[in-house]
């Protein structure tokens, strides 16, 4: 199950550390996000489309490659492409490309 509060809390912490110029190891926070979003593709799609705003999608885009590697699904790529259309103000084209490359052929 996706714990949206935990994901949003992690994103806020990651963003605050990056803004302060700090460089702590943030892998633990990213990994929690990746793990939760890699459990169920249907839940992930609902979460990304219904619970996240444009800024949150952009912040999370760095983990799309890892999530894609876990799902190994073209459906996840379609979800990301739909998000790019839904939010034309963000550019996640490179992250989508990396997500595509993470799918083993």
C-alpha positions, 0 to 999 in steps of 0.5 A, spaced: 500 500 500 502 506 498 503 511 504 502 518 501 504 521 507 510 518 507 512 519 500 510 526 501 514 527 507 520 524 504 520 528 498 519 535 502 525 532 506 529 531 500 527 538 497 529 541 503 536 538 504 537 540 496 535 547 497 540 548 503 546 545 499 547 540 504 549 533 501 547 528 506 546 521 503 538 521 501 538 514 498 534 511 504 528 516 503 529 515 495 528 508 496 522 508 500 519 512 495 521 507 489 519 501 494 512 503 495 511 505 488 513 499 485 509 494 489 502 495 485 502 498 478 494 500 478 495 503 485 501 507 483 497 509 477 492 512 481 497 515 486 501 519 480 494 521 477 490 523 483 494 524 489 500 528 486 501 535 483 505 537 478 511 539 482 511 532 486 511 529 479 517 533 477 520 531 484 519 524 483 521 523 476 528 521 478 526 515 481 522 513 475 527 509 472 528 505 478 520 504 478 520 502 471 526 497 472 522 494 478 515 493 474 518 491 467 512 494 464 510 498 458 504 500 462 508 504 467 511 508 461 504 509 458 503 512 465 509 517 465 507 519 458 500 521 460 503 525 466 508 529 461 501 530 457 497 532 463 503 537 466 506 540 460 509 545 464 514 540 466 519 536 462 520 529 464 522 526 457 529 524 459 526 521 465 521 517 461 527 515 456 531 512 462 525 508 464 524 505 457 531 503 457 530 500 464 525 495 461 529 489 459 528 487 452 
